Amino acid sequence: MPLIEIVIVLIVVGVLLWLINTYIPMAGPIKSLLNAVVVIVLVIWILQVFGLWHYITAFRVGK
């Protein structure tokens, strides 16, 4: 996936999240939870796009 497509996806998701936070009335904790879920999903997606997710899931602690 080209870098420009990744940047476009991040911008679109950011604008959508901003629109939701601005124009849809929600309680504060729900808004915070929504923001956290979106950020976590985006981080996992970026790790998968760059091929780093395998290293994180294969990491073992101990024996």
mmJSON file of the N, C-alpha and C atoms, coordinates in Angstrom:
{"data_MODEL":{"atom_site":{
"group_PDB":["ATOM","ATOM","ATOM","ATOM","ATOM","ATOM","ATOM","ATOM","ATOM","ATOM","ATOM","ATOM","ATOM","ATOM","ATOM","ATOM","ATOM","ATOM","ATOM","ATOM","ATOM","ATOM","ATOM","ATOM","ATOM","ATOM","ATOM","ATOM","ATOM","ATOM","ATOM","ATOM","ATOM","ATOM","ATOM","ATOM","ATOM","ATOM","ATOM","ATOM","ATOM","ATOM","ATOM","ATOM","ATOM","ATOM","ATOM","ATOM","ATOM","ATOM","ATOM","ATOM","ATOM","ATOM","ATOM","ATOM","ATOM","ATOM","ATOM","ATOM","ATOM","ATOM","ATOM","ATOM","ATOM","ATOM","ATOM","ATOM","ATOM","ATOM","ATOM","ATOM","ATOM","ATOM","ATOM","ATOM","ATOM","ATOM","ATOM","ATOM","ATOM","ATOM","ATOM","ATOM","ATOM","ATOM","ATOM","ATOM","ATOM","ATOM","ATOM","ATOM","ATOM","ATOM","ATOM","ATOM","ATOM","ATOM","ATOM","ATOM","ATOM","ATOM","ATOM","ATOM","ATOM","ATOM","ATOM","ATOM","ATOM","ATOM","ATOM","ATOM","ATOM","ATOM","ATOM","ATOM","ATOM","ATOM","ATOM","ATOM","ATOM","ATOM","ATOM","ATOM","ATOM","ATOM","ATOM","ATOM","ATOM","ATOM","ATOM","ATOM","ATOM","ATOM","ATOM","ATOM","ATOM","ATOM","ATOM","ATOM","ATOM","ATOM","ATOM","ATOM","ATOM","ATOM","ATOM","ATOM","ATOM","ATOM","ATOM","ATOM","ATOM","ATOM","ATOM","ATOM","ATOM","ATOM","ATOM","ATOM","ATOM","ATOM","ATOM","ATOM","ATOM","ATOM","ATOM","ATOM","ATOM","ATOM","ATOM","ATOM","ATOM","ATOM","ATOM","ATOM","ATOM","ATOM","ATOM","ATOM","ATOM","ATOM","ATOM","ATOM","ATOM","ATOM","ATOM","ATOM","ATOM"],
"id":[1,2,3,4,5,6,7,8,9,10,11,12,13,14,15,16,17,18,19,20,21,22,23,24,25,26,27,28,29,30,31,32,33,34,35,36,37,38,39,40,41,42,43,44,45,46,47,48,49,50,51,52,53,54,55,56,57,58,59,60,61,62,63,64,65,66,67,68,69,70,71,72,73,74,75,76,77,78,79,80,81,82,83,84,85,86,87,88,89,90,91,92,93,94,95,96,97,98,99,100,101,102,103,104,105,106,107,108,109,110,111,112,113,114,115,116,117,118,119,120,121,122,123,124,125,126,127,128,129,130,131,132,133,134,135,136,137,138,139,140,141,142,143,144,145,146,147,148,149,150,151,152,153,154,155,156,157,158,159,160,161,162,163,164,165,166,167,168,169,170,171,172,173,174,175,176,177,178,179,180,181,182,183,184,185,186,187,188,189],
"type_symbol":["N","C","C","N","C","C","N","C","C","N","C","C","N","C","C","N","C","C","N","C","C","N","C","C","N","C","C","N","C","C","N","C","C","N","C","C","N","C","C","N","C","C","N","C","C","N","C","C","N","C","C","N","C","C","N","C","C","N","C","C","N","C","C","N","C","C","N","C","C","N","C","C","N","C","C","N","C","C","N","C","C","N","C","C","N","C","C","N","C","C","N","C","C","N","C","C","N","C","C","N","C","C","N","C","C","N","C","C","N","C","C","N","C","C","N","C","C","N","C","C","N","C","C","N","C","C","N","C","C","N","C","C","N","C","C","N","C","C","N","C","C","N","C","C","N","C","C","N","C","C","N","C","C","N","C","C","N","C","C","N","C","C","N","C","C","N","C","C","N","C","C","N","C","C","N","C","C","N","C","C","N","C","C","N","C","C","N","C","C"],
"label_atom_id":["N","CA","C","N","CA","C","N","CA","C","N","CA","C","N","CA","C","N","CA","C","N","CA","C","N","CA","C","N","CA","C","N","CA","C","N","CA","C","N","CA","C","N","CA","C","N","CA","C","N","CA","C","N","CA","C","N","CA","C","N","CA","C","N","CA","C","N","CA","C","N","CA","C","N","CA","C","N","CA","C","N","CA","C","N","CA","C","N","CA","C","N","CA","C","N","CA","C","N","CA","C","N","CA","C","N","CA","C","N","CA","C","N","CA","C","N","CA","C","N","CA","C","N","CA","C","N","CA","C","N","CA","C","N","CA","C","N","CA","C","N","CA","C","N","CA","C","N","CA","C","N","CA","C","N","CA","C","N","CA","C","N","CA","C","N","CA","C","N","CA","C","N","CA","C","N","CA","C","N","CA","C","N","CA","C","N","CA","C","N","CA","C","N","CA","C","N","CA","C","N","CA","C","N","CA","C","N","CA","C","N","CA","C","N","CA","C","N","CA","C"],
"label_alt_id":[null,null,null,null,null,null,null,null,null,null,null,null,null,null,null,null,null,null,null,null,null,null,null,null,null,null,null,null,null,null,null,null,null,null,null,null,null,null,null,null,null,null,null,null,null,null,null,null,null,null,null,null,null,null,null,null,null,null,null,null,null,null,null,null,null,null,null,null,null,null,null,null,null,null,null,null,null,null,null,null,null,null,null,null,null,null,null,null,null,null,null,null,null,null,null,null,null,null,null,null,null,null,null,null,null,null,null,null,null,null,null,null,null,null,null,null,null,null,null,null,null,null,null,null,null,null,null,null,null,null,null,null,null,null,null,null,null,null,null,null,null,null,null,null,null,null,null,null,null,null,null,null,null,null,null,null,null,null,null,null,null,null,null,null,null,null,null,null,null,null,null,null,null,null,null,null,null,null,null,null,null,null,null,null,null,null,null,null,null],
"label_comp_id":["MET","MET","MET","PRO","PRO","PRO","LEU","LEU","LEU","ILE","ILE","ILE","GLU","GLU","GLU","ILE","ILE","ILE","VAL","VAL","VAL","ILE","ILE","ILE","VAL","VAL","VAL","LEU","LEU","LEU","ILE","ILE","ILE","VAL","VAL","VAL","VAL","VAL","VAL","GLY","GLY","GLY","VAL","VAL","VAL","LEU","LEU","LEU","LEU","LEU","LEU","TRP","TRP","TRP","LEU","LEU","LEU","ILE","ILE","ILE","ASN","ASN","ASN","THR","THR","THR","TYR","TYR","TYR","ILE","ILE","ILE","PRO","PRO","PRO","MET","MET","MET","ALA","ALA","ALA","GLY","GLY","GLY","PRO","PRO","PRO","ILE","ILE","ILE","LYS","LYS","LYS","SER","SER","SER","LEU","LEU","LEU","LEU","LEU","LEU","ASN","ASN","ASN","ALA","ALA","ALA","VAL","VAL","VAL","VAL","VAL","VAL","VAL","VAL","VAL","ILE","ILE","ILE","VAL","VAL","VAL","LEU","LEU","LEU","VAL","VAL","VAL","ILE","ILE","ILE","TRP","TRP","TRP","ILE","ILE","ILE","LEU","LEU","LEU","GLN","GLN","GLN","VAL","VAL","VAL","PHE","PHE","PHE","GLY","GLY","GLY","LEU","LEU","LEU","TRP","TRP","TRP","HIS","HIS","HIS","TYR","TYR","TYR","ILE","ILE","ILE","THR","THR","THR","ALA","ALA","ALA","PHE","PHE","PHE","ARG","ARG","ARG","VAL","VAL","VAL","GLY","GLY","GLY","LYS","LYS","LYS"],
"label_asym_id":["A","A","A","A","A","A","A","A","A","A","A","A","A","A","A","A","A","A","A","A","A","A","A","A","A","A","A","A","A","A","A","A","A","A","A","A","A","A","A","A","A","A","A","A","A","A","A","A","A","A","A","A","A","A","A","A","A","A","A","A","A","A","A","A","A","A","A","A","A","A","A","A","A","A","A","A","A","A","A","A","A","A","A","A","A","A","A","A","A","A","A","A","A","A","A","A","A","A","A","A","A","A","A","A","A","A","A","A","A","A","A","A","A","A","A","A","A","A","A","A","A","A","A","A","A","A","A","A","A","A","A","A","A","A","A","A","A","A","A","A","A","A","A","A","A","A","A","A","A","A","A","A","A","A","A","A","A","A","A","A","A","A","A","A","A","A","A","A","A","A","A","A","A","A","A","A","A","A","A","A","A","A","A","A","A","A","A","A","A"],
"label_entity_id":["1","1","1","1","1","1","1","1","1","1","1","1","1","1","1","1","1","1","1","1","1","1","1","1","1","1","1","1","1","1","1","1","1","1","1","1","1","1","1","1","1","1","1","1","1","1","1","1","1","1","1","1","1","1","1","1","1","1","1","1","1","1","1","1","1","1","1","1","1","1","1","1","1","1","1","1","1","1","1","1","1","1","1","1","1","1","1","1","1","1","1","1","1","1","1","1","1","1","1","1","1","1","1","1","1","1","1","1","1","1","1","1","1","1","1","1","1","1","1","1","1","1","1","1","1","1","1","1","1","1","1","1","1","1","1","1","1","1","1","1","1","1","1","1","1","1","1","1","1","1","1","1","1","1","1","1","1","1","1","1","1","1","1","1","1","1","1","1","1","1","1","1","1","1","1","1","1","1","1","1","1","1","1","1","1","1","1","1","1"],
"label_seq_id":[1,1,1,2,2,2,3,3,3,4,4,4,5,5,5,6,6,6,7,7,7,8,8,8,9,9,9,10,10,10,11,11,11,12,12,12,13,13,13,14,14,14,15,15,15,16,16,16,17,17,17,18,18,18,19,19,19,20,20,20,21,21,21,22,22,22,23,23,23,24,24,24,25,25,25,26,26,26,27,27,27,28,28,28,29,29,29,30,30,30,31,31,31,32,32,32,33,33,33,34,34,34,35,35,35,36,36,36,37,37,37,38,38,38,39,39,39,40,40,40,41,41,41,42,42,42,43,43,43,44,44,44,45,45,45,46,46,46,47,47,47,48,48,48,49,49,49,50,50,50,51,51,51,52,52,52,53,53,53,54,54,54,55,55,55,56,56,56,57,57,57,58,58,58,59,59,59,60,60,60,61,61,61,62,62,62,63,63,63],
"pdbx_PDB_ins_code":[null,null,null,null,null,null,null,null,null,null,null,null,null,null,null,null,null,null,null,null,null,null,null,null,null,null,null,null,null,null,null,null,null,null,null,null,null,null,null,null,null,null,null,null,null,null,null,null,null,null,null,null,null,null,null,null,null,null,null,null,null,null,null,null,null,null,null,null,null,null,null,null,null,null,null,null,null,null,null,null,null,null,null,null,null,null,null,null,null,null,null,null,null,null,null,null,null,null,null,null,null,null,null,null,null,null,null,null,null,null,null,null,null,null,null,null,null,null,null,null,null,null,null,null,null,null,null,null,null,null,null,null,null,null,null,null,null,null,null,null,null,null,null,null,null,null,null,null,null,null,null,null,null,null,null,null,null,null,null,null,null,null,null,null,null,null,null,null,null,null,null,null,null,null,null,null,null,null,null,null,null,null,null,null,null,null,null,null,null],
"Cartn_x":[0.854,0.0,0.898,0.726,1.56,1.333,2.363,2.32,1.229,0.974,-0.047,-1.429,-1.687,-2.977,-3.133,-2.055,-2.1,-2.403,-1.762,-1.996,-3.433,-3.947,-5.329,-6.315,-6.078,-6.953,-6.917,-5.73,-5.615,-6.333,-6.227,-6.914,-8.429,-8.916,-10.358,-10.899,-10.209,-10.662,-10.631,-9.592,-9.509,-10.629,-10.948,-12.045,-13.385,-13.597,-14.84,-14.98,-13.89,-13.929,-14.2,-13.594,-13.843,-15.306,-15.862,-17.269,-18.19,-17.889,-18.697,-18.598,-17.377,-17.189,-17.833,-17.882,-18.396,-19.911,-20.482,-21.884,-22.845,-22.349,-23.236,-23.13,-24.237,-24.193,-24.053,-22.992,-22.734,-22.205,-22.34,-21.753,-20.225,-19.564,-18.107,-17.402,-17.794,-17.111,-17.291,-18.451,-18.679,-17.802,-17.686,-16.844,-15.382,-14.937,-13.557,-13.307,-14.26,-14.137,-14.099,-14.944,-14.947,-13.6,-13.075,-11.771,-10.67,-10.682,-9.662,-9.745,-10.948,-11.12,-10.628,-10.953,-10.517,-8.993,-8.374,-6.908,-6.257,-6.776,-6.211,-6.346,-7.507,-7.712,-6.762,-6.581,-5.663,-4.22,-3.805,-2.434,-2.219,-3.179,-3.055,-3.029,-3.867,-3.894,-2.562,-2.004,-0.713,0.387,0.378,1.37,1.236,0.005,-0.198,0.256,-0.011,0.375,1.892,2.61,4.062,4.711,3.917,4.439,5.045,4.675,5.238,4.328,3.094,2.144,2.574,3.185,3.635,4.673,5.57,6.606,6.019,4.982,4.358,3.574,2.825,2.035,2.89,4.071,4.95,5.872,5.852,6.725,6.287,7.226,6.933,7.802,7.199,7.923,8.134,9.333,9.624,10.125,9.788,10.273,9.571],
"Cartn_y":[-1.174,0.0,1.235,2.116,3.318,4.232,4.961,5.838,6.89,7.391,8.421,7.881,6.604,6.006,5.889,5.565,5.474,6.84,7.868,9.231,9.656,9.33,9.685,8.983,7.705,6.97,7.601,7.962,8.584,9.935,10.705,12.0,11.811,10.877,10.631,10.153,9.23,8.729,9.854,10.685,11.806,12.803,13.106,14.048,13.449,12.168,11.52,11.501,11.216,11.212,12.614,13.614,14.996,15.378,14.981,15.281,14.605,13.357,12.643,13.325,13.675,14.315,15.697,16.389,17.75,17.805,17.0,17.173,16.132,15.057,14.047,14.164,14.502,14.644,13.274,13.179,11.948,12.338,11.434,11.652,11.597,12.304,12.387,11.049,10.148,8.842,8.021,8.115,7.374,7.94,9.267,9.915,9.522,9.48,9.078,7.627,6.765,5.356,5.193,5.908,5.867,6.316,7.411,7.905,6.881,6.261,5.277,4.062,3.591,2.427,2.736,3.913,4.287,4.375,4.962,5.079,3.699,2.812,1.468,0.701,0.798,0.114,0.675,1.988,2.585,2.17,2.101,1.675,0.232,-0.639,-2.038,-2.128,-1.347,-1.349,-0.874,0.189,0.697,-0.332,-1.005,-2.046,-3.178,-3.542,-4.589,-4.132,-2.892,-2.381,-2.398,-2.025,-1.989,-3.33,-4.353,-5.69,-5.893,-5.082,-5.201,-5.953,-6.2,-6.86,-8.288,-8.963,-10.334,-10.388,-9.43,-9.429,-9.199,-8.4,-8.134,-9.351,-9.98,-11.136,-12.368,-12.44,-13.591,-13.409,-12.255,-11.97,-12.798,-13.51,-14.353,-13.917,-13.919,-13.578,-14.857,-15.069,-16.285,-17.39,-18.632,-19.793,-19.938],
"Cartn_z":[0.0,0.0,0.0,-0.962,-1.011,0.196,0.528,1.697,1.575,0.38,0.197,0.54,0.231,0.586,2.096,2.786,4.244,4.84,4.33,4.825,4.541,3.372,3.038,3.967,4.245,5.164,6.553,7.023,8.343,8.388,7.322,7.272,7.253,6.449,6.368,7.706,8.349,9.65,10.689,10.645,11.568,11.376,10.129,9.859,10.282,9.989,10.422,11.939,12.631,14.088,14.628,14.007,14.414,14.197,13.037,12.766,13.781,14.099,15.091,16.449,16.851,18.151,18.21,17.094,17.075,16.953,16.08,15.729,16.28,16.848,17.445,18.96,19.613,21.07,21.755,22.563,23.314,24.689,25.618,26.94,26.814,27.707,27.679,27.715,28.631,28.68,27.399,26.777,25.541,24.434,24.392,23.388,23.574,24.814,25.101,24.706,24.993,24.625,23.105,22.402,20.942,20.383,20.909,20.454,20.714,21.884,22.228,21.306,21.041,20.165,18.758,18.252,16.905,16.841,17.848,17.859,17.934,18.773,18.896,17.581,16.946,15.66,14.605,14.573,13.603,13.847,15.093,15.398,14.953,15.234,14.808,13.284,12.622,11.153,10.577,11.148,10.665,10.882,12.036,12.283,11.261,10.919,9.921,8.541,8.193,6.877,6.716,7.769,7.686,8.029,8.308,8.542,9.919,10.872,12.218,13.182,12.778,13.665,13.988,13.019,13.248,14.363,14.402,15.432,16.822,16.895,18.193,18.677,17.763,18.179,18.442,17.841,18.041,19.25,19.879,21.018,22.222,22.827,23.993,25.164,26.332,27.551,28.335,28.806,29.565,28.666,29.055,28.288,27.009],
"occupancy":[1.0,1.0,1.0,1.0,1.0,1.0,1.0,1.0,1.0,1.0,1.0,1.0,1.0,1.0,1.0,1.0,1.0,1.0,1.0,1.0,1.0,1.0,1.0,1.0,1.0,1.0,1.0,1.0,1.0,1.0,1.0,1.0,1.0,1.0,1.0,1.0,1.0,1.0,1.0,1.0,1.0,1.0,1.0,1.0,1.0,1.0,1.0,1.0,1.0,1.0,1.0,1.0,1.0,1.0,1.0,1.0,1.0,1.0,1.0,1.0,1.0,1.0,1.0,1.0,1.0,1.0,1.0,1.0,1.0,1.0,1.0,1.0,1.0,1.0,1.0,1.0,1.0,1.0,1.0,1.0,1.0,1.0,1.0,1.0,1.0,1.0,1.0,1.0,1.0,1.0,1.0,1.0,1.0,1.0,1.0,1.0,1.0,1.0,1.0,1.0,1.0,1.0,1.0,1.0,1.0,1.0,1.0,1.0,1.0,1.0,1.0,1.0,1.0,1.0,1.0,1.0,1.0,1.0,1.0,1.0,1.0,1.0,1.0,1.0,1.0,1.0,1.0,1.0,1.0,1.0,1.0,1.0,1.0,1.0,1.0,1.0,1.0,1.0,1.0,1.0,1.0,1.0,1.0,1.0,1.0,1.0,1.0,1.0,1.0,1.0,1.0,1.0,1.0,1.0,1.0,1.0,1.0,1.0,1.0,1.0,1.0,1.0,1.0,1.0,1.0,1.0,1.0,1.0,1.0,1.0,1.0,1.0,1.0,1.0,1.0,1.0,1.0,1.0,1.0,1.0,1.0,1.0,1.0,1.0,1.0,1.0,1.0,1.0,1.0],
"B_iso_or_equiv":[0.0,0.0,0.0,0.0,0.0,0.0,0.0,0.0,0.0,0.0,0.0,0.0,0.0,0.0,0.0,0.0,0.0,0.0,0.0,0.0,0.0,0.0,0.0,0.0,0.0,0.0,0.0,0.0,0.0,0.0,0.0,0.0,0.0,0.0,0.0,0.0,0.0,0.0,0.0,0.0,0.0,0.0,0.0,0.0,0.0,0.0,0.0,0.0,0.0,0.0,0.0,0.0,0.0,0.0,0.0,0.0,0.0,0.0,0.0,0.0,0.0,0.0,0.0,0.0,0.0,0.0,0.0,0.0,0.0,0.0,0.0,0.0,0.0,0.0,0.0,0.0,0.0,0.0,0.0,0.0,0.0,0.0,0.0,0.0,0.0,0.0,0.0,0.0,0.0,0.0,0.0,0.0,0.0,0.0,0.0,0.0,0.0,0.0,0.0,0.0,0.0,0.0,0.0,0.0,0.0,0.0,0.0,0.0,0.0,0.0,0.0,0.0,0.0,0.0,0.0,0.0,0.0,0.0,0.0,0.0,0.0,0.0,0.0,0.0,0.0,0.0,0.0,0.0,0.0,0.0,0.0,0.0,0.0,0.0,0.0,0.0,0.0,0.0,0.0,0.0,0.0,0.0,0.0,0.0,0.0,0.0,0.0,0.0,0.0,0.0,0.0,0.0,0.0,0.0,0.0,0.0,0.0,0.0,0.0,0.0,0.0,0.0,0.0,0.0,0.0,0.0,0.0,0.0,0.0,0.0,0.0,0.0,0.0,0.0,0.0,0.0,0.0,0.0,0.0,0.0,0.0,0.0,0.0,0.0,0.0,0.0,0.0,0.0,0.0],
"pdbx_formal_charge":[null,null,null,null,null,null,null,null,null,null,null,null,null,null,null,null,null,null,null,null,null,null,null,null,null,null,null,null,null,null,null,null,null,null,null,null,null,null,null,null,null,null,null,null,null,null,null,null,null,null,null,null,null,null,null,null,null,null,null,null,null,null,null,null,null,null,null,null,null,null,null,null,null,null,null,null,null,null,null,null,null,null,null,null,null,null,null,null,null,null,null,null,null,null,null,null,null,null,null,null,null,null,null,null,null,null,null,null,null,null,null,null,null,null,null,null,null,null,null,null,null,null,null,null,null,null,null,null,null,null,null,null,null,null,null,null,null,null,null,null,null,null,null,null,null,null,null,null,null,null,null,null,null,null,null,null,null,null,null,null,null,null,null,null,null,null,null,null,null,null,null,null,null,null,null,null,null,null,null,null,null,null,null,null,null,null,null,null,null],
"auth_seq_id":[1,1,1,2,2,2,3,3,3,4,4,4,5,5,5,6,6,6,7,7,7,8,8,8,9,9,9,10,10,10,11,11,11,12,12,12,13,13,13,14,14,14,15,15,15,16,16,16,17,17,17,18,18,18,19,19,19,20,20,20,21,21,21,22,22,22,23,23,23,24,24,24,25,25,25,26,26,26,27,27,27,28,28,28,29,29,29,30,30,30,31,31,31,32,32,32,33,33,33,34,34,34,35,35,35,36,36,36,37,37,37,38,38,38,39,39,39,40,40,40,41,41,41,42,42,42,43,43,43,44,44,44,45,45,45,46,46,46,47,47,47,48,48,48,49,49,49,50,50,50,51,51,51,52,52,52,53,53,53,54,54,54,55,55,55,56,56,56,57,57,57,58,58,58,59,59,59,60,60,60,61,61,61,62,62,62,63,63,63],
"auth_comp_id":["MET","MET","MET","PRO","PRO","PRO","LEU","LEU","LEU","ILE","ILE","ILE","GLU","GLU","GLU","ILE","ILE","ILE","VAL","VAL","VAL","ILE","ILE","ILE","VAL","VAL","VAL","LEU","LEU","LEU","ILE","ILE","ILE","VAL","VAL","VAL","VAL","VAL","VAL","GLY","GLY","GLY","VAL","VAL","VAL","LEU","LEU","LEU","LEU","LEU","LEU","TRP","TRP","TRP","LEU","LEU","LEU","ILE","ILE","ILE","ASN","ASN","ASN","THR","THR","THR","TYR","TYR","TYR","ILE","ILE","ILE","PRO","PRO","PRO","MET","MET","MET","ALA","ALA","ALA","GLY","GLY","GLY","PRO","PRO","PRO","ILE","ILE","ILE","LYS","LYS","LYS","SER","SER","SER","LEU","LEU","LEU","LEU","LEU","LEU","ASN","ASN","ASN","ALA","ALA","ALA","VAL","VAL","VAL","VAL","VAL","VAL","VAL","VAL","VAL","ILE","ILE","ILE","VAL","VAL","VAL","LEU","LEU","LEU","VAL","VAL","VAL","ILE","ILE","ILE","TRP","TRP","TRP","ILE","ILE","ILE","LEU","LEU","LEU","GLN","GLN","GLN","VAL","VAL","VAL","PHE","PHE","PHE","GLY","GLY","GLY","LEU","LEU","LEU","TRP","TRP","TRP","HIS","HIS","HIS","TYR","TYR","TYR","ILE","ILE","ILE","THR","THR","THR","ALA","ALA","ALA","PHE","PHE","PHE","ARG","ARG","ARG","VAL","VAL","VAL","GLY","GLY","GLY","LYS","LYS","LYS"],
"auth_asym_id":["A","A","A","A","A","A","A","A","A","A","A","A","A","A","A","A","A","A","A","A","A","A","A","A","A","A","A","A","A","A","A","A","A","A","A","A","A","A","A","A","A","A","A","A","A","A","A","A","A","A","A","A","A","A","A","A","A","A","A","A","A","A","A","A","A","A","A","A","A","A","A","A","A","A","A","A","A","A","A","A","A","A","A","A","A","A","A","A","A","A","A","A","A","A","A","A","A","A","A","A","A","A","A","A","A","A","A","A","A","A","A","A","A","A","A","A","A","A","A","A","A","A","A","A","A","A","A","A","A","A","A","A","A","A","A","A","A","A","A","A","A","A","A","A","A","A","A","A","A","A","A","A","A","A","A","A","A","A","A","A","A","A","A","A","A","A","A","A","A","A","A","A","A","A","A","A","A","A","A","A","A","A","A","A","A","A","A","A","A"],
"auth_atom_id":["N","CA","C","N","CA","C","N","CA","C","N","CA","C","N","CA","C","N","CA","C","N","CA","C","N","CA","C","N","CA","C","N","CA","C","N","CA","C","N","CA","C","N","CA","C","N","CA","C","N","CA","C","N","CA","C","N","CA","C","N","CA","C","N","CA","C","N","CA","C","N","CA","C","N","CA","C","N","CA","C","N","CA","C","N","CA","C","N","CA","C","N","CA","C","N","CA","C","N","CA","C","N","CA","C","N","CA","C","N","CA","C","N","CA","C","N","CA","C","N","CA","C","N","CA","C","N","CA","C","N","CA","C","N","CA","C","N","CA","C","N","CA","C","N","CA","C","N","CA","C","N","CA","C","N","CA","C","N","CA","C","N","CA","C","N","CA","C","N","CA","C","N","CA","C","N","CA","C","N","CA","C","N","CA","C","N","CA","C","N","CA","C","N","CA","C","N","CA","C","N","CA","C","N","CA","C","N","CA","C","N","CA","C","N","CA","C","N","CA","C"],
"pdbx_PDB_model_num":[1,1,1,1,1,1,1,1,1,1,1,1,1,1,1,1,1,1,1,1,1,1,1,1,1,1,1,1,1,1,1,1,1,1,1,1,1,1,1,1,1,1,1,1,1,1,1,1,1,1,1,1,1,1,1,1,1,1,1,1,1,1,1,1,1,1,1,1,1,1,1,1,1,1,1,1,1,1,1,1,1,1,1,1,1,1,1,1,1,1,1,1,1,1,1,1,1,1,1,1,1,1,1,1,1,1,1,1,1,1,1,1,1,1,1,1,1,1,1,1,1,1,1,1,1,1,1,1,1,1,1,1,1,1,1,1,1,1,1,1,1,1,1,1,1,1,1,1,1,1,1,1,1,1,1,1,1,1,1,1,1,1,1,1,1,1,1,1,1,1,1,1,1,1,1,1,1,1,1,1,1,1,1,1,1,1,1,1,1]
}}}
